[in-house]
C-alpha cells in the first residue's frame, strides 16, 4: 500500500512537472500544454471547470488537510472527502481520484514528434 502511495505522489509530481513545462526528460520532447493534462468530466471536479486535472487533485488534498479530516473516520463534514468509500478519510482518497484521472486523461495523441527525428 505504501508503494502505491509513493507511485501516486510520483505521478502527481510528473503531472505538475509536465504542466509547468519542465524539460528534464529529454531535449527532444516538447512539453505538453497545461490544458491538455486534464480529462473532461465533472466527476471529482472541485473547481467547476468541467475538467479533472492536477488542480482538482491538489485541491482535494488541501481540503482534507485544512479541515483536519486526514486519518479520520468519514463522518460529519469529513464524509464528503471519502472518495473511495472505505469509511476513512486519508491519502487513499486522493489516490483514488488520481487513478480516475490517469484512466481518463489522454495527452499522448497531442504530443508532436520533432521533424527530422528517428
C-alpha positions as MATLAB code, in Angstrom:
seq = 'XXXXXXXXXXXXXXXXXXXXXXXXXXXXXXXXXXXXXXXXXXXXXXXXXXXXXXXXXXXXXXXXXXXXXXXXXXXXXXXXXXXXXXXXXXXXXXXXXXXXXXXXXXXXXXXXXXXXXX';
ca = [
       0.000    0.000    0.000;
       2.870    2.392    0.802;
       4.349    1.688   -2.647;
       1.066    2.678   -4.297;
       1.036    5.938   -2.361;
       4.619    6.702   -3.379;
       3.817    5.934   -7.012;
       0.785    8.201   -6.832;
       2.892   11.031   -5.415;
       5.439   10.487   -8.183;
       2.639   10.546  -10.758;
       1.219   13.764   -9.353;
       4.696   15.305   -9.384;
       5.105   14.203  -13.011;
       1.783   15.769  -13.968;
       2.749   19.017  -12.284;
       6.156   18.947  -13.982;
       4.623   18.319  -17.395;
       2.047   21.024  -16.819;
       4.744   23.501  -15.858;
       6.702   22.645  -18.982;
       9.838   21.168  -17.467;
      12.200   19.580  -19.955;
      14.254   17.338  -17.726;
      13.393   14.088  -19.529;
      14.790   14.942  -22.967;
      15.576   17.975  -25.056;
      13.679   16.405  -27.965;
      10.333   16.080  -26.207;
       8.142   19.162  -26.309;
       6.285   19.986  -23.075;
       2.582   19.168  -23.014;
       0.407   22.293  -22.639;
      -1.333   22.683  -19.270;
      -4.838   22.416  -20.726;
      -4.027   19.024  -22.267;
      -3.125   17.387  -18.962;
      -6.765   17.051  -17.881;
      -9.754   14.884  -18.585;
     -13.122   16.311  -19.489;
     -15.522   15.233  -16.756;
     -17.436   16.674  -13.846;
     -16.582   13.686  -11.635;
     -14.311   14.920   -8.809;
     -14.128   18.372  -10.455;
     -13.650   20.625   -7.427;
     -13.055   23.910   -9.254;
     -16.131   23.505  -11.517;
     -14.263   23.992  -14.799;
     -15.667   20.789  -16.326;
     -12.310   19.017  -16.160;
     -10.492   16.811  -13.708;
      -6.900   17.976  -13.516;
      -3.939   18.495  -11.250;
      -5.612   21.495   -9.634;
      -8.565   19.362   -8.516;
      -6.341   16.608   -7.124;
      -4.240   19.103   -5.202;
      -7.367   20.938   -4.006;
      -8.809   17.686   -2.622;
      -5.664   17.041   -0.587;
      -5.570   20.666    0.625;
      -9.211   20.463    1.730;
      -8.618   17.189    3.560;
      -5.615   18.686    5.342;
      -7.176   22.058    6.186;
     -10.382   20.511    7.515;
      -8.331   18.246    9.796;
     -10.061   15.208    8.286;
      -6.853   13.351    7.388;
      -6.786    9.897    9.010;
     -10.247   10.321   10.480;
     -13.489    8.433   10.069;
     -15.748    9.561    7.253;
     -18.451   11.082    9.433;
     -19.924   14.554    9.643;
     -18.191   17.131    7.467;
     -15.343   14.703    6.722;
     -17.681   12.270    4.914;
     -17.534   14.398    1.750;
     -13.840   13.564    1.320;
     -14.217    9.772    1.481;
     -13.907    9.282   -2.292;
     -13.146    5.554   -2.214;
     -15.947    4.701    0.223;
     -13.795    2.861    2.776;
     -15.109    4.868    5.744;
     -11.755    6.601    6.376;
     -10.500    9.915    5.005;
      -6.807    9.784    4.103;
      -4.387    9.928    1.182;
      -6.014    6.809   -0.274;
      -8.932    9.044   -1.273;
      -6.572   11.317   -3.210;
      -5.008    8.226   -4.797;
      -8.492    7.061   -5.810;
      -9.177   10.363   -7.614;
      -5.689   10.295   -9.165;
      -6.330    6.784  -10.525;
      -9.581    8.046  -12.063;
      -7.603   10.890  -13.636;
      -4.991    8.506  -15.079;
      -7.683    6.394  -16.717;
      -9.407    9.472  -18.117;
      -6.531   11.604  -19.441;
      -5.152   11.109  -22.955;
      -2.260   13.513  -23.645;
      -0.369   11.105  -25.948;
      -2.269   12.000  -29.111;
      -1.345   15.681  -28.791;
       2.415   15.221  -28.488;
       4.242   16.274  -31.652;
       7.356   14.485  -32.806;
      10.288   16.701  -33.786;
      10.851   16.966  -37.512;
      13.838   15.082  -38.845;
      13.830   12.738  -35.844;
      14.059    8.984  -35.860;
];
